[in-house]
Amino acid sequence: MNHESRRTQRGFTLVELLVVLGIMAIVTGMLATIFYQLSNIPRWGNAQLAVDSDLRNAGLWLVRDGNQSQSFTPGGACGTFNTAHGPTYTYSLDGTTLSRTDDGGKTTAVARSVTGLACVASGNLVAVTLDLTRGEVSASATITVAMRVQ
C-alpha cells in the first residue's frame, strides 16, 4: 500500500527543479546582457551624432570662408582666411574647441571635442585635418578648401 501511495503523489523531483532553475538562470543572464547593451546604444549613438555634426559644421564654415577668401595666412593652431573685400576669419583651437573669429571680434564655436588639428596651404588650396573624440567615438576628416582665384 505504501508503494501505491507514492505513485499517486504529485510534485516535482529535485532534478526537474534544478533543470528549471538552470534554464531560468540562463534566460536571466541573456536578458541582463540585452538590457545592458540597449542602455549603451543611445549613449554611443549620441556621441556618434555629435562627432558627425561637428565635422559637418566645421566643413561648412571652412568652405564658406575659404570660398570668399583670396589668401590664407598660417598661424597659431590653424590660420586666417583673408578676403578681398576686407573681412578676415581666423581659426584657432581653444582647448578642445575649434573657434572662428571674424575681424569684428565675434567668436563662433565651429567644432567641439577636437583632439587634433592641422592646416596646410598649397597654392589656392587649404587642407584642414580635424580629429574629434567624444567618449569612445572618434572620427577624422580632411576638408580641402579652394580659395577664390584672383
C-alpha positions in Angstrom: 0.0 0.0 0.0 2.8 2.3 0.7 4.2 1.7 -2.8 0.9 2.8 -4.4 0.6 6.0 -2.4 3.9 7.2 -3.7 2.7 6.9 -7.3 -0.4 9.0 -6.6 1.5 11.9 -5.0 2.0 14.7 -7.4 5.1 17.0 -7.4 8.5 17.7 -8.9 11.7 15.8 -8.4 14.8 17.6 -7.4 16.3 17.0 -10.8 13.4 18.7 -12.5 13.6 21.7 -10.2 17.3 22.1 -10.8 16.8 21.9 -14.6 14.2 24.7 -14.4 16.4 26.8 -12.2 19.3 26.4 -14.6 17.1 27.4 -17.6 15.9 30.4 -15.7 19.5 31.5 -14.8 20.5 31.3 -18.5 17.4 33.3 -19.6 18.0 35.9 -16.9 21.7 36.3 -17.9 20.7 36.8 -21.5 18.1 39.4 -20.7 20.5 41.3 -18.4 23.1 41.4 -21.3 20.4 42.6 -23.7 19.2 45.4 -21.3 22.8 46.5 -20.7 23.5 46.7 -24.4 20.3 48.6 -25.0 21.2 51.2 -22.4 24.6 51.8 -24.0 23.4 52.1 -27.6 21.8 55.6 -27.2 24.9 56.9 -25.4 27.2 55.7 -28.3 24.7 56.9 -30.9 24.5 60.4 -29.4 28.3 60.6 -29.3 28.5 59.5 -32.9 25.9 62.0 -34.0 27.7 64.8 -32.1 31.0 64.0 -33.7 29.5 63.8 -37.2 27.6 67.0 -36.7 30.7 68.9 -35.5 32.7 67.6 -38.5 30.0 68.7 -40.9 29.6 72.1 -39.2 33.4 72.7 -39.4 33.4 71.8 -43.1 30.6 74.2 -43.8 32.3 77.1 -42.1 35.7 76.4 -43.6 34.4 76.0 -47.1 32.2 79.2 -46.8 35.1 81.3 -45.5 37.6 79.7 -47.9 35.5 80.3 -50.9 35.3 84.0 -50.1 39.0 84.4 -49.4 41.9 85.2 -51.7 44.7 84.1 -49.4 45.4 82.1 -46.3 47.9 83.0 -43.6 49.0 80.1 -41.4 49.4 80.9 -37.7 48.6 79.6 -34.3 46.7 76.3 -34.4 45.4 76.9 -37.9 45.4 80.3 -39.6 43.5 83.2 -41.1 41.5 83.5 -44.3 41.8 86.9 -45.9 39.1 88.2 -48.2 39.4 90.8 -50.9 36.7 93.0 -49.5 38.2 93.3 -46.0 36.9 90.8 -43.5 39.3 88.1 -42.1 38.4 84.9 -40.5 40.8 83.3 -38.0 40.5 79.7 -37.0 42.1 78.7 -33.7 42.0 75.9 -31.2 40.7 77.0 -27.7 41.2 73.9 -25.6 39.3 71.3 -27.5 37.1 73.7 -29.4 37.8 74.9 -32.9 36.8 78.6 -32.9 36.2 81.0 -35.8 36.8 84.7 -35.0 36.0 87.4 -37.5 37.8 90.8 -37.7 35.0 92.3 -35.6 35.9 90.1 -32.7 32.9 87.8 -32.9 33.8 84.2 -32.0 31.9 81.2 -33.1 32.5 77.6 -31.8 32.8 75.6 -35.0 33.6 72.1 -33.6 34.0 70.7 -30.1 36.0 67.7 -28.7 38.8 68.4 -31.2 41.9 66.3 -30.4 43.9 67.1 -33.5 44.1 70.0 -36.0 46.4 70.6 -38.9 46.1 73.3 -41.6 48.3 73.1 -44.7 48.1 75.7 -47.5 49.3 74.9 -51.0 48.6 77.5 -53.7 44.9 78.3 -53.6 44.0 75.2 -51.6 43.9 74.8 -47.9 43.7 71.3 -46.4 42.3 71.2 -42.8 42.5 67.9 -41.0 40.4 67.5 -37.9 40.4 64.7 -35.4 37.4 64.6 -32.9 36.8 62.3 -30.0 33.8 62.2 -27.8 33.6 59.3 -25.3 34.5 56.1 -27.1 33.7 57.6 -30.6 36.4 59.0 -32.8 36.3 60.4 -36.3 38.7 62.2 -38.6 38.2 64.3 -41.7 40.3 66.3 -44.1 38.5 69.3 -45.5 40.0 70.7 -48.7 39.1 74.3 -49.3 39.6 76.0 -52.7 40.1 79.8 -52.3 38.8 82.2 -54.9 41.2 82.8 -57.8 42.1 86.4 -58.1 
